[in-house]
Amino acid sequence: MIKSFKNFLHILVIISTLCFTFVSCTNERDSKDEIITNAGPEEYIEGIEVYNLIGKVYDYKLNAEVVKNYYSPKLTIAYKVKLDSYDKEGKHDSYIECDSAYVENDADLIKAYGHVYFETPNGIVKTDYIFWDKPNDKVFAPNRVVLKRGDNEITGYNLRTDSKFRITNMDNVKAKGTVDEKNINL
């Protein structure tokens, strides 16, 4: 019985050694072939609320469920975004809500995706995608857009406007409501 137990231990030691050697070789080979890159964000923040002041006046208030910041290239991605903007006197200027927003920080370009709701004193835009070139104050919405001003509703495609919706251009327009002659440019 003792002899068979020693044989069993001897066989177990040999099997363990072989297994350890095999695992070591496999791990060593895998680590040589594997290239590790940092593809993730440098900052990951959940449940963020940011207030930016210029002096004692609000510039903007931002709420987001998640924010990811990348340093190269400088890119911010936010999810479930709500952004209130204010003018130089601190008066509420606009409100944007969307499922996700991509901000190219160096160029100050904003892309808002999914259930986009953009409100200014001149109207409300609802769409699924908006591109806002902030330095040039140009807003583009290439897909279907609903623009509401008071009781009037304009539906179309390829919206081109500014961040205040002062002058708007759209293609394939359909409208509901009352037309004011001063707003018609023929």
MIVEXSE-454845 format. One record per residue (C-alpha): x, y, z. Coordinates in nm, 4 decimals. Example, Ala and Ser with C-alpha at 12.3 -4.5 7.8 and 13.67 -1.06 7.14 Angstrom:
# residues 2
[node [1.2300,-0.4500,0.7800]]
[node [1.3670,-0.1060,0.7140]]
END
This chain:
# residues 186
[node [0.0000,0.0000,0.0000]]
[node [0.2814,0.2418,0.0857]]
[node [0.4621,0.1581,-0.2398]]
[node [0.1507,0.2306,-0.4501]]
[node [0.0941,0.5568,-0.2564]]
[node [0.4553,0.6653,-0.3323]]
[node [0.4021,0.5783,-0.7012]]
[node [0.0796,0.7813,-0.6976]]
[node [0.2632,1.0825,-0.5430]]
[node [0.5443,1.0463,-0.7957]]
[node [0.2965,1.0450,-1.0869]]
[node [0.1098,1.3434,-0.9352]]
[node [0.4366,1.5418,-0.9081]]
[node [0.5214,1.4649,-1.2729]]
[node [0.1730,1.5669,-1.3938]]
[node [0.1851,1.8879,-1.1860]]
[node [0.5280,1.9752,-1.3276]]
[node [0.4109,1.9148,-1.6841]]
[node [0.0962,2.1234,-1.6285]]
[node [0.2960,2.4104,-1.4762]]
[node [0.5464,2.3999,-1.7654]]
[node [0.2662,2.3974,-2.0242]]
[node [0.0818,2.6874,-1.8602]]
[node [0.4043,2.8871,-1.8207]]
[node [0.4970,2.8372,-2.1850]]
[node [0.1479,2.9267,-2.3017]]
[node [0.1357,3.2444,-2.0913]]
[node [0.4863,3.3442,-2.1999]]
[node [0.3983,3.2974,-2.5688]]
[node [0.0686,3.4866,-2.5362]]
[node [0.2303,3.7820,-2.3612]]
[node [0.4936,3.8171,-2.6371]]
[node [0.2286,3.8238,-2.9117]]
[node [-0.0079,4.0571,-2.7263]]
[node [0.0165,4.4307,-2.7819]]
[node [-0.1370,4.6360,-2.5058]]
[node [-0.2699,4.9767,-2.6030]]
[node [-0.4619,5.2307,-2.3997]]
[node [-0.7797,5.2652,-2.6054]]
[node [-0.9937,5.3758,-2.3126]]
[node [-1.0639,5.7226,-2.1798]]
[node [-0.8200,5.9001,-1.9516]]
[node [-1.1134,6.0149,-1.7366]]
[node [-1.4408,5.8350,-1.6679]]
[node [-1.6962,6.0191,-1.4562]]
[node [-2.0468,5.9077,-1.3542]]
[node [-2.3295,6.1360,-1.2442]]
[node [-2.1581,6.4641,-1.3185]]
[node [-2.2979,6.8115,-1.2680]]
[node [-2.0757,7.0989,-1.3817]]
[node [-2.1333,7.4726,-1.3480]]
[node [-1.9141,7.7198,-1.5345]]
[node [-1.9092,8.0814,-1.4171]]
[node [-1.7610,8.3851,-1.5859]]
[node [-1.7129,8.6188,-1.2955]]
[node [-2.0371,8.5818,-1.0994]]
[node [-2.2496,8.4971,-1.4046]]
[node [-2.3332,8.1457,-1.5215]]
[node [-2.1932,8.0503,-1.8615]]
[node [-2.3438,7.7013,-1.8620]]
[node [-2.4701,7.4139,-1.6468]]
[node [-2.4074,7.0583,-1.7607]]
[node [-2.5598,6.7364,-1.6282]]
[node [-2.4655,6.3945,-1.7644]]
[node [-2.4968,6.0350,-1.6497]]
[node [-2.1486,5.9500,-1.7816]]
[node [-1.8605,6.1564,-1.9212]]
[node [-1.5514,6.0106,-2.0866]]
[node [-1.2536,6.2372,-2.1572]]
[node [-0.9806,6.1451,-2.4036]]
[node [-0.6612,6.3496,-2.4136]]
[node [-0.5313,6.2544,-2.7570]]
[node [-0.7202,6.3622,-2.9544]]
[node [-0.8978,6.5955,-2.7124]]
[node [-1.2462,6.4490,-2.7160]]
[node [-1.5269,6.4410,-2.4625]]
[node [-1.8135,6.1938,-2.4907]]
[node [-2.1133,6.2368,-2.2631]]
[node [-2.4271,6.0246,-2.2213]]
[node [-2.7778,6.1373,-2.1181]]
[node [-2.6795,6.5021,-2.1475]]
[node [-2.8636,6.8146,-2.0333]]
[node [-2.6971,7.1491,-2.1008]]
[node [-2.8269,7.4953,-2.0060]]
[node [-2.6433,7.7911,-2.1640]]
[node [-2.6573,8.1538,-2.0506]]
[node [-2.5804,8.4863,-2.2201]]
[node [-2.3268,8.7435,-2.0930]]
[node [-2.5809,8.8903,-1.8491]]
[node [-2.6629,8.5484,-1.7022]]
[node [-3.0009,8.5196,-1.8765]]
[node [-3.0996,8.1659,-1.9831]]
[node [-3.0126,8.1390,-2.3523]]
[node [-3.0624,7.7786,-2.4653]]
[node [-3.1178,7.4224,-2.3520]]
[node [-2.9969,7.1027,-2.5171]]
[node [-3.0859,6.7485,-2.4212]]
[node [-2.9679,6.4344,-2.6020]]
[node [-2.8764,6.0688,-2.5558]]
[node [-2.5077,6.1305,-2.6290]]
[node [-2.2800,6.4184,-2.7225]]
[node [-1.9339,6.4218,-2.8743]]
[node [-1.7280,6.7366,-2.8231]]
[node [-1.4110,6.7887,-3.0252]]
[node [-1.2490,7.0188,-2.7715]]
[node [-0.9767,7.1804,-2.9866]]
[node [-1.2160,7.2771,-3.2673]]
[node [-1.5142,7.3408,-3.0338]]
[node [-1.7416,7.1204,-3.2427]]
[node [-2.0396,6.9451,-3.0829]]
[node [-2.2268,6.6462,-3.2220]]
[node [-2.5489,6.5542,-3.0412]]
[node [-2.7114,6.2157,-3.1084]]
[node [-3.0396,6.0487,-3.0210]]
[node [-3.3587,6.2239,-2.9110]]
[node [-3.2012,6.5676,-2.9557]]
[node [-3.4056,6.8504,-2.8071]]
[node [-3.2615,7.1999,-2.8648]]
[node [-3.4545,7.4981,-2.7253]]
[node [-3.3889,7.8715,-2.7678]]
[node [-3.6163,8.1770,-2.7302]]
[node [-3.6733,8.1528,-3.1090]]
[node [-3.7997,7.7955,-3.1118]]
[node [-3.7509,7.4291,-3.0368]]
[node [-3.5790,7.1753,-3.2630]]
[node [-3.6341,6.8020,-3.2286]]
[node [-3.4236,6.5607,-3.4339]]
[node [-3.1926,6.2617,-3.3973]]
[node [-2.8622,6.4354,-3.4840]]
[node [-2.7260,6.7907,-3.4685]]
[node [-2.3808,6.9171,-3.5579]]
[node [-2.2929,7.2514,-3.3955]]
[node [-1.9873,7.4438,-3.5155]]
[node [-1.9632,7.6809,-3.2180]]
[node [-1.6812,7.9110,-3.3418]]
[node [-1.8769,7.9863,-3.6622]]
[node [-2.2174,7.9649,-3.4870]]
[node [-2.3563,7.7219,-3.7429]]
[node [-2.5987,7.4408,-3.6638]]
[node [-2.6686,7.1567,-3.9077]]
[node [-2.9273,6.8811,-3.8741]]
[node [-2.9216,6.6662,-4.1897]]
[node [-3.1980,6.4231,-4.0930]]
[node [-3.5681,6.4800,-4.0246]]
[node [-3.6242,6.7907,-3.8118]]
[node [-3.9262,6.9342,-3.6336]]
[node [-3.8990,7.3081,-3.5622]]
[node [-4.1640,7.4555,-3.3314]]
[node [-4.2231,7.8272,-3.2888]]
[node [-4.5234,7.8992,-3.0716]]
[node [-4.8179,7.7065,-3.2203]]
[node [-4.6439,7.6696,-3.5563]]
[node [-4.4627,7.3509,-3.6513]]
[node [-4.2297,7.3088,-3.9481]]
[node [-4.1035,6.9664,-4.0491]]
[node [-3.8239,6.9151,-4.2983]]
[node [-3.4746,6.7881,-4.3655]]
[node [-3.1258,6.9356,-4.3787]]
[node [-3.1719,7.2190,-4.1290]]
[node [-2.9141,7.4976,-4.1560]]
[node [-2.9288,7.7696,-3.8938]]
[node [-2.7411,7.9368,-3.6082]]
[node [-2.7541,7.8560,-3.2374]]
[node [-3.0420,8.1018,-3.1838]]
[node [-3.2556,7.9737,-3.4788]]
[node [-3.2759,8.3315,-3.6104]]
[node [-3.2678,8.2379,-3.9799]]
[node [-3.3465,7.8791,-4.0685]]
[node [-3.3222,7.6952,-4.3975]]
[node [-3.4648,7.3470,-4.4570]]
[node [-3.5420,7.1149,-4.7475]]
[node [-3.8700,6.9262,-4.8135]]
[node [-4.0627,7.1511,-4.5762]]
[node [-4.4148,7.0879,-4.4462]]
[node [-4.5780,7.3310,-4.2057]]
[node [-4.8722,7.3527,-3.9659]]
[node [-4.9912,7.6761,-3.8148]]
[node [-5.0366,8.0407,-3.9098]]
[node [-4.7967,8.2186,-4.1421]]
[node [-4.6953,8.5717,-4.0550]]
[node [-4.6229,8.7673,-4.3760]]
[node [-4.3146,8.9351,-4.2241]]
[node [-4.1510,8.5901,-4.1931]]
[node [-4.1905,8.5066,-4.5634]]
[node [-3.8998,8.5767,-4.7952]]
[node [-4.0046,8.5152,-5.1574]]
END
